Amino acid sequence: MATKPNLNWRVIDIVTAAVLAVVTGLIFLGWNIVGGQLWSTVNAITPGMGGLVAGVWLIGGVLGGLIIRKPGAALFVETLAATISALLGSQWGISTIYSGLAQGAGAGIIFLLFAYRKFNLPVAMLAGAGAGVGAWVLELFYGSTPNIALGFTYNAIYLGSLVVSGAILAGLLGWILTRALATTGALDRLASGREARIVD
């Protein structure tokens, strides 16, 4: 029988979310170089397809939601990770933080729709896709050249690419990483860790 989840944040939740955000922010920083180059290359071949490499930048919200399992966790982790990336020299400056907010909100909405009761692989992949939609909406209207000026075809391809990349590189990979962390015992004080041990 499913029990009502405890949605109140505890000190351990805040500390874990902060640590998770720092680690994810460092991952973002590395991916800014590699992923930025890949995005430019793929987008030059087929405009809009650059979104296929964006999933790594969406993973913070998925990890936050899967591991912390509290309202606002996806938004908190993704935004703090993006802020760390920006402060450490992201080439996109303050817009990195705006992206974190949009992506974290997109992932967070999915966890909210499931009332913080389901954290399986399909939900994780939906959350990753949701983060991609959040990124797409922001970039449609914000930036030096908002994507809305690039036409329907570009935006349709870009949306599809972000959704696929988000589902796989953020959703699937985030779910795998969460399970791997849980098996080490690192998440034993969290519901995500205890549940993984029961399933195993």
TAMO-V500655 format. One record per residue. N is the residue number from 1. RES is the residue in three letters. D_FIRST is the distance of its C-alpha to the first C-alpha in whole Angstrom. Layout:
BEGIN
n = <N,N>
res = <RES,RES>
d_first = <D_FIRST,D_FIRST>
END
This chain:
BEGIN
n = <1,2,3,4,5,6,7,8,9,10,11,12,13,14,15,16,17,18,19,20,21,22,23,24,25,26,27,28,29,30,31,32,33,34,35,36,37,38,39,40,41,42,43,44,45,46,47,48,49,50,51,52,53,54,55,56,57,58,59,60,61,62,63,64,65,66,67,68,69,70,71,72,73,74,75,76,77,78,79,80,81,82,83,84,85,86,87,88,89,90,91,92,93,94,95,96,97,98,99,100,101,102,103,104,105,106,107,108,109,110,111,112,113,114,115,116,117,118,119,120,121,122,123,124,125,126,127,128,129,130,131,132,133,134,135,136,137,138,139,140,141,142,143,144,145,146,147,148,149,150,151,152,153,154,155,156,157,158,159,160,161,162,163,164,165,166,167,168,169,170,171,172,173,174,175,176,177,178,179,180,181,182,183,184,185,186,187,188,189,190,191,192,193,194,195,196,197,198,199,200>
res = <MET,ALA,THR,LYS,PRO,ASN,LEU,ASN,TRP,ARG,VAL,ILE,ASP,ILE,VAL,THR,ALA,ALA,VAL,LEU,ALA,VAL,VAL,THR,GLY,LEU,ILE,PHE,LEU,GLY,TRP,ASN,ILE,VAL,GLY,GLY,GLN,LEU,TRP,SER,THR,VAL,ASN,ALA,ILE,THR,PRO,GLY,MET,GLY,GLY,LEU,VAL,ALA,GLY,VAL,TRP,LEU,ILE,GLY,GLY,VAL,LEU,GLY,GLY,LEU,ILE,ILE,ARG,LYS,PRO,GLY,ALA,ALA,LEU,PHE,VAL,GLU,THR,LEU,ALA,ALA,THR,ILE,SER,ALA,LEU,LEU,GLY,SER,GLN,TRP,GLY,ILE,SER,THR,ILE,TYR,SER,GLY,LEU,ALA,GLN,GLY,ALA,GLY,ALA,GLY,ILE,ILE,PHE,LEU,LEU,PHE,ALA,TYR,ARG,LYS,PHE,ASN,LEU,PRO,VAL,ALA,MET,LEU,ALA,GLY,ALA,GLY,ALA,GLY,VAL,GLY,ALA,TRP,VAL,LEU,GLU,LEU,PHE,TYR,GLY,SER,THR,PRO,ASN,ILE,ALA,LEU,GLY,PHE,THR,TYR,ASN,ALA,ILE,TYR,LEU,GLY,SER,LEU,VAL,VAL,SER,GLY,ALA,ILE,LEU,ALA,GLY,LEU,LEU,GLY,TRP,ILE,LEU,THR,ARG,ALA,LEU,ALA,THR,THR,GLY,ALA,LEU,ASP,ARG,LEU,ALA,SER,GLY,ARG,GLU,ALA,ARG,ILE,VAL,ASP>
d_first = <0,4,6,10,12,15,18,21,23,24,28,26,25,28,30,28,28,32,32,30,33,36,35,34,37,39,38,39,42,43,42,44,47,46,43,46,49,46,46,49,50,48,48,52,51,49,49,45,44,44,40,39,40,38,35,35,36,33,30,30,28,26,25,25,22,20,21,21,18,20,22,26,25,26,29,30,30,32,34,35,36,38,40,40,42,44,45,46,48,46,49,47,47,46,44,42,40,40,38,36,35,35,33,30,30,29,27,25,25,23,20,20,20,16,16,15,12,13,16,17,20,21,20,22,25,24,25,28,29,29,30,33,33,34,37,38,38,40,42,43,45,45,48,51,51,48,47,47,51,50,50,47,47,47,44,42,43,41,38,37,38,36,33,34,34,32,29,30,32,30,26,27,29,26,23,25,27,23,22,26,26,22,24,27,25,26,23,21,21,19,16,17,19,16,14,17,17,14,15,18>
END
